[in-house]
Amino acid sequence: MKNILIIDDEKEVGNFFRHLLEEKGYTVKVGLNGEDFKKFIQQDLFDLALIDVKLPDTNGLELLKQLKAAHPLCKVVIMTGYSTVKTAVEAIKNGASDYIEKPFDDIRQLEQTLENLLSDEEASSQTDVDKLADTLGFIIGNNQGMNELVKLARKIAKKNINVLIEGETGTGKEVLAHFIHHMSLRYDQPFIRINCGAVSETLLESELFGHEKGAFTGAIKQKKGIFEVANNGTLFLDEIGEASQAIQVQLLRVLETGEYIRVGGESIRKTNTRIIAATNKNLAQAVQEKTFREDLLYRLDVVKLSIPPLRKRMEDLPLYLDHFLKKLGASHLAFSNESIKLMKSYSWSGNVRELFNIVKRAVTLADGETNTITPKYLPDKLKSNSDSQKNEWNLVNDDLEAYLTEWTNQILSLWKEQDHIDLENVLASVKNLEKQIGRLFVLKALKKHAGNRKQTAEDLNISNRKLRYLLNEKGKM
C-alpha cells in the first residue's frame, strides 16, 4: 500500500486529497505546516508528497530539499497558484516530479497525474520520449545539459503555460518546440510556426491576427489569422526579438486576455493558443536597450529553456553524424577518425544547421567515390584551423590582429565556396565578430587597469552590466 503525504495550510485542500486518495486505497497523512512535515517524515516513509509552495512557517522549496535529502526515492509534487508558477518550475529543477496549479479545475487530469506518479511508469514513459524524439529528429544524446533541458521540457509540456526557448542560431529551437507540442495535451491540434524577423510589420500583423476584406490595399477577401487557425494548438514565434514595438503591444494583449481583433475589424475574438517563443538574442539586454517590452518578456518567460550550443555537446557529434547520414540516405558512408577530429576542433558558429550542411556537402562529394569521408571532402574552413584554431568563445589574451586575420580567412573561405552556402551561418559569424571584438577591448582595458572593473567600464564608456555581458558572464545581465 502506497503512503502519501499532503502538506498544505488550507484544511480544505488536505481534506480533498484525503477523500480522493483514501478511496483509491492509499494511506494518507495530512499536515498544515513545516512542523507537521518534520514530524511525519521522521515517523514514516512516503511514496509521494504533495507540498504547497507557500506555508505559514516555511516554503515548499525548502521542504522539497529536506525530503529529497532524507528520502531520495519519494516523488514530490509542488502545489502552486498561477503567480508562483516560476517557483514551481524552479522546484522541478531541484528534483520535484511535477507541479499542479490551484484551484484544481480538471480533477480527471489531476487524478491521472497522481496515478502516473504512483504506478512506476517512468521506464515506459522514457521509451515514449525516445521514440518521439527519434521521429522528430530531435537528438537528445548524452550531454548532461541537454538531458536536464529535456527533463524540464517534458514536465512543463502538459501545462498550459508559455515557454521561451533561447539558443544560438541553428541549435534546434524549432525542433524543441515541436517536441514540447507533441508531448503536450495539444498534440492533435495545429502547430504553426512564423518567423517574426522574416516578414514586414504589416504582413506579420495580418498573418497573426487575420484581416477583413478591404482592410488595406490588396486585401481582396477576408483572411483568418494564425491565432484563429491555431486555436487550441501551439504557435511557435521564432525570432521573437525581431518583432516591432507595435506587434509586441498586440501580442501582449493576446497573452494577457486571450483576445485580439482582425486588421480592419471591430469585433473582439478569443483564442486559446499556447505560445512557444524563441530567440537568439539576449532579451533581458534588449529590454535594457528599450527594443523589447519588459511586460511582454515577463509574459513569455514563464519557463525558459536554453539550448546548449553544439560546441558544448561534442560528445554527441557521432550521434548527429549517424542521424544525418541516415536522413540523407547515405548510411553506407562513414566519417573517418581524422574527419571527426577536425569537426570536434571546429567552433560551429552555425551549430547543428551548419553541421547538417557540411555533412550534406561531404555526402554529395564522396558518394560514388568512397565509403569513408576523409578530410578531403570537408570544407577548407575546417581543415585550415585543425592545429591552430581556438574557439572564438574561449579567447583570452589573443591580440586583435590575429583574431581578425583568422576570422577574415574563414569568411573568405565561405565566399569562395560555390555550393551549399548557408547565409545564416555567415550572419551568425558576423555577430560573433562583434561580440569578440568587444570582449577583446574589455580584456585589454582590464589589463591596463589591473583588473579594476569600475575603472575599465568608465574607460570604455559602458555600464558594468555591459562589461559583464561582453565577458560572457551568464546570469549577470
C-alpha positions as CSV (number, residue, x, y, z in Angstrom):
1,M,0.0,0.0,0.0
2,K,1.4,3.4,-1.0
3,N,1.9,6.2,1.6
4,I,1.1,9.7,0.6
5,L,1.9,12.9,2.4
6,I,-0.1,16.2,2.0
7,I,1.3,19.5,3.4
8,D,-1.0,22.5,2.9
9,D,-2.1,25.1,5.3
10,E,-5.6,25.1,3.8
11,K,-7.6,22.4,5.6
12,E,-10.0,22.1,2.7
13,V,-7.1,21.0,0.4
14,G,-5.9,18.4,2.8
15,N,-9.5,17.0,3.2
16,F,-10.0,17.0,-0.5
17,F,-6.9,14.8,-1.1
18,R,-7.6,12.6,1.8
19,H,-11.1,11.8,0.4
20,L,-9.8,11.4,-3.2
21,L,-6.8,9.2,-2.4
22,E,-8.1,7.0,0.5
23,E,-11.0,5.9,-1.8
24,K,-8.3,4.5,-4.1
25,G,-6.8,2.5,-1.2
26,Y,-3.8,4.8,-0.4
27,T,-2.7,5.7,3.1
28,V,-2.8,9.5,3.5
29,K,-1.2,11.7,6.1
30,V,-2.2,15.4,6.1
31,G,-0.1,18.3,7.7
32,L,-0.6,22.1,7.8
33,N,2.9,23.4,8.1
34,G,6.7,22.7,8.3
35,E,6.5,21.3,11.9
36,D,3.9,18.7,10.8
37,F,6.2,17.9,7.8
38,K,9.2,17.2,10.1
39,K,7.1,15.0,12.4
40,F,5.7,12.9,9.6
41,I,9.0,12.3,7.7
42,Q,10.6,11.1,10.9
43,Q,7.8,8.6,11.5
44,D,7.2,7.2,8.0
45,L,8.5,6.6,4.6
46,F,6.4,8.1,1.8
47,D,6.0,7.2,-1.9
48,L,4.6,10.6,-2.9
49,A,4.3,14.0,-1.2
50,L,2.2,16.9,-2.3
51,I,3.5,20.1,-0.8
52,D,2.2,23.7,-1.1
53,V,4.7,26.4,-2.1
54,K,3.5,28.9,0.5
55,L,3.3,27.8,4.1
56,P,3.0,29.9,7.3
57,D,6.4,28.8,8.7
58,T,8.4,27.8,5.7
59,N,8.1,27.3,1.9
60,G,7.7,24.3,-0.4
61,L,11.1,24.5,-1.9
62,E,12.8,24.2,1.4
63,L,10.7,21.2,2.3
64,L,11.5,19.7,-1.1
65,K,15.2,19.9,-0.4
66,Q,14.8,18.3,3.1
67,L,12.6,15.5,1.8
68,K,14.9,14.7,-1.1
69,A,17.9,14.6,1.3
70,A,16.1,12.3,3.8
71,H,14.1,10.1,1.3
72,P,15.5,10.5,-2.2
73,L,13.1,8.0,-3.8
74,C,10.0,9.8,-2.6
75,K,8.3,11.6,-5.5
76,V,7.2,15.2,-4.9
77,V,4.5,17.4,-6.4
78,I,4.5,21.1,-5.7
79,M,1.1,22.8,-5.4
80,T,1.0,26.4,-6.6
81,G,-1.1,29.3,-7.7
82,Y,-0.5,30.9,-11.1
83,S,1.5,33.7,-9.6
84,T,4.1,31.2,-8.3
85,V,4.5,29.1,-11.4
86,K,8.1,30.2,-11.8
87,T,8.8,28.9,-8.3
88,A,7.2,25.6,-9.2
89,V,9.4,25.3,-12.2
90,E,12.4,26.0,-10.0
91,A,11.1,23.1,-7.8
92,I,11.2,20.8,-10.8
93,K,14.8,21.8,-11.4
94,N,15.5,20.8,-7.8
95,G,14.0,17.4,-8.0
96,A,10.2,17.7,-7.9
97,S,8.4,15.3,-10.2
98,D,5.7,17.7,-11.2
99,Y,3.6,20.7,-10.1
100,I,-0.1,21.3,-10.1
101,E,-1.9,24.6,-10.1
102,K,-4.6,25.6,-7.6
103,P,-7.6,25.7,-7.8
104,F,-7.8,22.2,-9.2
105,D,-10.1,22.7,-12.2
106,D,-9.6,19.5,-14.0
107,I,-10.0,16.7,-11.4
108,R,-9.7,14.0,-14.1
109,Q,-6.3,15.3,-15.2
110,L,-5.2,15.6,-11.6
111,E,-6.1,12.0,-10.9
112,Q,-4.2,10.9,-14.0
113,T,-1.1,12.8,-12.9
114,L,-1.1,11.2,-9.5
115,E,-1.8,7.7,-10.8
116,N,1.1,8.0,-13.3
117,L,3.5,9.1,-10.5
118,L,2.3,6.2,-8.3
119,S,2.3,3.5,-10.9
120,D,6.1,3.5,-11.6
121,E,5.6,4.0,-15.4
122,E,8.8,6.1,-15.7
123,A,10.6,3.5,-17.8
124,S,7.8,3.2,-20.4
125,S,7.4,6.9,-20.3
126,Q,11.1,7.3,-21.2
127,T,10.7,4.9,-24.0
128,D,7.8,7.0,-25.4
129,V,10.0,10.1,-25.2
130,D,12.9,8.4,-27.0
131,K,10.5,7.3,-29.8
132,L,9.0,10.7,-30.2
133,A,12.5,12.4,-30.2
134,D,13.6,9.9,-32.9
135,T,10.6,10.6,-35.0
136,L,11.1,14.3,-34.8
137,G,14.9,14.1,-35.5
138,F,15.5,15.6,-32.0
139,I,18.9,14.4,-30.8
140,I,19.0,14.3,-27.0
141,G,22.2,12.4,-26.7
142,N,24.4,12.0,-23.6
143,N,25.1,15.7,-22.9
144,Q,24.1,16.5,-19.3
145,G,22.8,20.0,-20.2
146,M,20.6,18.6,-23.0
147,N,19.2,15.9,-20.8
148,E,18.3,18.3,-18.0
149,L,16.7,20.6,-20.5
150,V,14.6,17.7,-22.0
151,K,13.6,16.6,-18.5
152,L,12.2,20.0,-17.7
153,A,10.6,20.3,-21.2
154,R,8.7,17.0,-20.6
155,K,7.4,18.1,-17.3
156,I,6.1,21.5,-18.5
157,A,4.8,20.3,-21.8
158,K,1.4,19.3,-20.5
159,K,1.0,22.6,-18.6
160,N,-0.9,25.5,-20.2
161,I,2.0,27.9,-19.8
162,N,4.1,29.9,-22.3
163,V,7.7,28.8,-23.0
164,L,10.7,30.9,-24.1
165,I,13.5,29.0,-25.9
166,E,16.9,30.6,-26.0
167,G,19.8,29.5,-28.1
168,E,22.2,30.5,-30.8
169,T,21.4,30.3,-34.5
170,G,21.0,26.7,-35.7
171,T,20.8,25.0,-32.3
172,G,17.4,23.4,-33.0
173,K,14.9,25.7,-31.2
174,E,12.1,24.8,-33.6
175,V,12.7,21.0,-33.2
176,L,12.5,21.5,-29.4
177,A,9.2,23.5,-29.8
178,H,7.8,20.6,-31.9
179,F,8.9,18.2,-29.2
180,I,7.1,20.2,-26.5
181,H,3.9,20.4,-28.7
182,H,3.8,16.7,-29.3
183,M,4.4,15.9,-25.6
184,S,1.5,18.3,-24.6
185,L,-2.2,17.7,-24.4
186,R,-2.5,19.7,-27.6
187,Y,-0.6,17.2,-29.7
188,D,-3.5,16.6,-32.0
189,Q,-4.1,20.3,-32.6
190,P,-2.2,22.6,-35.1
191,F,1.4,23.5,-34.6
192,I,2.2,26.7,-36.6
193,R,5.5,28.5,-36.9
194,I,6.1,32.1,-38.0
195,N,9.4,33.9,-38.1
196,C,8.9,37.4,-36.7
197,G,12.0,38.7,-38.4
198,A,11.3,37.3,-41.9
199,V,8.2,39.4,-42.7
200,S,7.3,43.1,-42.6
201,E,5.3,44.6,-39.6
202,T,2.1,45.0,-41.7
203,L,2.3,41.5,-43.1
204,L,3.1,40.0,-39.7
205,E,0.1,41.7,-38.1
206,S,-2.2,40.3,-40.9
207,E,-0.6,36.8,-40.6
208,L,-1.0,36.7,-36.8
209,F,-4.5,38.3,-36.4
210,G,-6.1,38.0,-39.8
211,H,-7.8,40.8,-41.7
212,E,-11.2,41.8,-43.1
213,K,-11.9,42.4,-46.8
214,G,-10.8,45.9,-47.8
215,A,-8.7,46.4,-44.6
216,F,-5.8,47.6,-46.8
217,T,-4.7,47.7,-50.4
218,G,-4.6,44.1,-51.7
219,A,-7.0,42.7,-49.0
220,I,-9.4,41.4,-51.6
221,K,-11.0,38.9,-49.2
222,Q,-11.3,38.1,-45.6
223,K,-8.4,36.1,-44.1
224,K,-8.1,34.1,-40.9
225,G,-5.0,34.8,-38.8
226,I,-2.7,32.3,-37.1
227,F,-4.3,32.9,-33.7
228,E,-7.6,31.8,-35.2
229,V,-6.2,28.8,-37.1
230,A,-4.0,27.6,-34.2
231,N,-6.8,27.9,-31.6
232,N,-6.3,25.1,-29.0
233,G,-3.0,24.4,-30.6
234,T,0.5,25.8,-30.4
235,L,2.0,28.9,-32.1
236,F,5.8,29.0,-32.4
237,L,7.0,32.6,-32.6
238,D,10.6,32.3,-34.0
239,E,13.0,35.2,-33.5
240,I,10.5,37.0,-31.2
241,G,13.2,39.6,-30.6
242,E,12.8,40.9,-34.1
243,A,9.1,41.8,-33.6
244,S,8.3,45.5,-33.8
245,Q,7.1,47.5,-30.8
246,A,3.6,47.7,-32.3
247,I,3.4,43.9,-32.8
248,Q,4.8,43.4,-29.2
249,V,1.9,45.5,-27.8
250,Q,-0.7,43.4,-29.7
251,L,1.0,40.1,-28.6
252,L,0.9,41.3,-25.0
253,R,-2.8,41.8,-25.2
254,V,-3.4,38.3,-26.5
255,L,-1.2,36.8,-23.8
256,E,-2.9,38.8,-21.0
257,T,-6.6,38.4,-22.2
258,G,-6.6,35.8,-25.0
259,E,-8.3,38.5,-27.1
260,Y,-7.4,40.0,-30.5
261,I,-9.0,41.9,-33.4
262,R,-8.5,41.3,-37.1
263,V,-6.9,44.0,-39.1
264,G,-9.7,46.3,-40.2
265,G,-12.1,44.6,-37.9
266,E,-14.2,45.7,-35.0
267,S,-15.3,42.5,-33.2
268,I,-13.2,41.0,-30.4
269,R,-12.1,37.4,-30.9
270,K,-10.9,34.9,-28.4
271,T,-8.1,32.4,-28.8
272,N,-6.7,29.5,-26.7
273,T,-3.4,29.3,-28.4
274,R,-0.3,28.3,-26.5
275,I,2.8,30.4,-27.3
276,I,6.3,29.0,-27.6
277,A,8.7,31.8,-28.4
278,A,12.3,31.5,-29.5
279,T,15.2,33.9,-29.8
280,N,19.0,34.0,-30.3
281,K,19.0,37.4,-28.7
282,N,19.5,38.3,-25.1
283,L,16.0,39.7,-24.4
284,A,16.9,41.0,-21.0
285,Q,19.6,43.2,-22.7
286,A,17.0,44.1,-25.3
287,V,14.7,45.3,-22.5
288,Q,17.5,47.5,-21.1
289,E,18.1,48.9,-24.6
290,K,14.3,49.7,-24.9
291,T,13.9,47.5,-28.0
292,F,11.8,44.8,-26.3
293,R,8.9,45.3,-23.8
294,E,9.6,44.2,-20.3
295,D,6.0,43.2,-19.7
296,L,6.0,41.0,-22.8
297,L,9.2,39.3,-21.7
298,Y,7.6,38.6,-18.3
299,R,4.6,37.0,-20.0
300,L,6.7,34.9,-22.4
301,D,9.4,33.9,-19.9
302,V,7.2,31.7,-17.7
303,V,9.6,28.9,-18.4
304,K,12.9,29.5,-20.1
305,L,14.8,26.6,-21.9
306,S,18.3,27.4,-23.0
307,I,19.7,25.0,-25.6
308,P,23.5,24.5,-25.3
309,P,25.5,25.3,-28.5
310,L,26.8,22.4,-30.5
311,R,30.4,23.1,-29.4
312,K,29.4,22.2,-25.9
313,R,27.9,18.9,-27.0
314,M,30.8,17.4,-28.9
315,E,30.4,14.1,-27.1
316,D,27.2,13.7,-29.2
317,L,28.8,14.5,-32.5
318,P,28.8,10.8,-33.7
319,L,25.1,10.6,-33.0
320,Y,24.4,13.7,-35.2
321,L,26.6,12.3,-38.0
322,D,24.8,9.0,-38.0
323,H,21.4,10.7,-37.9
324,F,22.3,13.0,-40.8
325,L,23.8,10.2,-42.9
326,K,20.5,8.2,-42.5
327,K,18.4,11.3,-43.3
328,L,20.4,11.7,-46.5
329,G,20.1,8.1,-47.4
330,A,23.8,7.6,-47.0
331,S,24.1,5.1,-44.2
332,H,26.7,3.2,-46.3
333,L,29.1,6.1,-45.7
334,A,31.1,6.8,-42.5
335,F,33.3,9.7,-41.4
336,S,37.0,8.8,-40.7
337,N,38.5,9.4,-37.3
338,E,40.6,12.2,-38.7
339,S,37.5,13.9,-40.1
340,I,35.7,13.6,-36.7
341,K,38.8,15.1,-35.0
342,L,38.7,18.1,-37.3
343,M,35.0,18.5,-36.6
344,K,35.5,18.4,-32.9
345,S,38.1,21.1,-33.1
346,Y,35.8,23.5,-35.0
347,S,33.8,26.2,-33.3
348,W,30.4,25.6,-35.1
349,S,29.1,29.2,-35.2
350,G,26.1,27.9,-37.1
351,N,25.6,24.9,-34.8
352,V,23.5,21.9,-35.8
353,R,22.3,23.6,-39.0
354,E,25.9,24.2,-40.1
355,L,26.8,20.7,-39.3
356,F,24.0,19.3,-41.5
357,N,25.0,21.4,-44.4
358,I,28.6,20.2,-44.1
359,V,27.5,16.6,-43.9
360,K,25.3,17.1,-46.9
361,R,28.2,18.6,-48.9
362,A,30.5,15.8,-47.9
363,V,28.0,13.1,-48.9
364,T,27.4,14.8,-52.3
365,L,31.2,14.9,-53.0
366,A,32.1,11.4,-51.6
367,D,29.1,9.3,-52.8
368,G,30.2,7.0,-55.5
369,E,33.9,7.5,-54.9
370,T,34.4,6.0,-51.4
371,N,32.7,4.7,-48.3
372,T,34.8,6.7,-46.0
373,I,34.5,10.5,-45.7
374,T,38.1,11.7,-45.2
375,P,39.1,15.4,-44.6
376,K,39.5,16.0,-48.4
377,Y,35.6,16.0,-48.6
378,L,35.4,18.6,-45.8
379,P,35.4,22.4,-46.5
380,D,38.7,24.3,-46.1
381,K,37.3,26.3,-43.1
382,L,37.6,23.1,-41.0
383,K,41.0,22.0,-42.3
384,S,42.7,25.3,-42.1
385,N,42.1,25.5,-38.4
386,S,43.0,21.9,-37.4
387,D,46.1,22.8,-35.5
388,S,45.9,26.4,-34.6
389,Q,42.2,27.2,-34.1
390,K,41.0,28.2,-30.7
391,N,37.3,28.5,-30.1
392,E,36.2,32.1,-30.6
393,W,34.3,32.0,-27.3
394,N,37.4,31.0,-25.4
395,L,39.7,33.7,-26.5
396,V,41.6,35.3,-23.5
397,N,44.8,37.1,-24.5
398,D,44.9,36.7,-28.3
399,D,45.7,40.0,-29.9
400,L,43.0,41.6,-32.1
401,E,45.0,41.5,-35.3
402,A,45.4,37.7,-35.1
403,Y,41.8,37.2,-34.4
404,L,40.7,39.5,-37.3
405,T,43.0,37.7,-39.7
406,E,41.6,34.3,-38.7
407,W,38.0,35.5,-38.9
408,T,38.6,37.1,-42.3
409,N,40.2,33.9,-43.7
410,Q,37.1,31.9,-42.6
411,I,34.7,34.4,-44.3
412,L,36.8,34.4,-47.5
413,S,36.8,30.7,-47.5
414,L,33.0,30.7,-47.4
415,W,32.9,33.4,-50.1
416,K,34.9,31.1,-52.4
417,E,32.6,28.1,-52.0
418,Q,30.4,27.6,-55.0
419,D,27.7,25.5,-53.4
420,H,25.8,25.0,-50.1
421,I,26.3,28.4,-48.6
422,D,24.2,29.0,-45.6
423,L,23.8,32.7,-45.1
424,E,22.5,32.3,-41.6
425,N,25.9,30.9,-40.7
426,V,27.7,33.9,-42.2
427,L,25.4,36.3,-40.4
428,A,26.0,34.4,-37.1
429,S,29.7,34.7,-37.7
430,V,29.4,38.5,-38.1
431,K,27.5,38.7,-34.8
432,N,30.3,36.6,-33.2
433,L,32.9,39.0,-34.6
434,E,31.1,42.0,-33.0
435,K,30.9,40.1,-29.7
436,Q,34.6,39.1,-29.7
437,I,35.9,42.5,-30.7
438,G,34.0,44.0,-27.7
439,R,35.4,41.3,-25.5
440,L,39.0,41.8,-26.6
441,F,38.7,45.5,-26.0
442,V,37.4,44.8,-22.5
443,L,40.2,42.4,-21.7
444,K,42.8,44.9,-22.9
445,A,41.3,47.6,-20.7
446,L,41.1,45.3,-17.7
447,K,44.8,44.6,-18.1
448,K,45.5,48.3,-18.2
449,H,43.6,48.9,-15.0
450,A,44.9,45.8,-13.2
451,G,41.5,44.1,-13.2
452,N,39.6,47.1,-11.8
453,R,36.2,46.7,-13.4
454,K,34.8,50.0,-12.4
455,Q,37.7,51.9,-14.0
456,T,37.5,49.6,-17.0
457,A,33.8,50.4,-17.6
458,E,34.4,54.1,-17.2
459,D,37.4,54.0,-19.6
460,L,35.3,52.2,-22.2
461,N,32.2,54.3,-21.6
462,I,30.0,51.3,-20.9
463,S,28.0,50.1,-17.9
464,N,29.1,47.4,-15.6
465,R,26.3,45.2,-16.9
466,K,27.5,45.6,-20.4
467,L,31.0,44.8,-19.3
468,R,29.8,41.5,-17.7
469,Y,27.9,40.7,-20.8
470,L,30.9,41.2,-23.1
471,L,32.9,38.9,-20.8
472,N,30.1,36.2,-21.2
473,E,29.4,36.1,-17.5
474,K,26.0,34.5,-17.8
475,G,23.2,35.1,-15.4
476,K,24.6,38.6,-14.5
477,M,23.0,40.6,-17.2
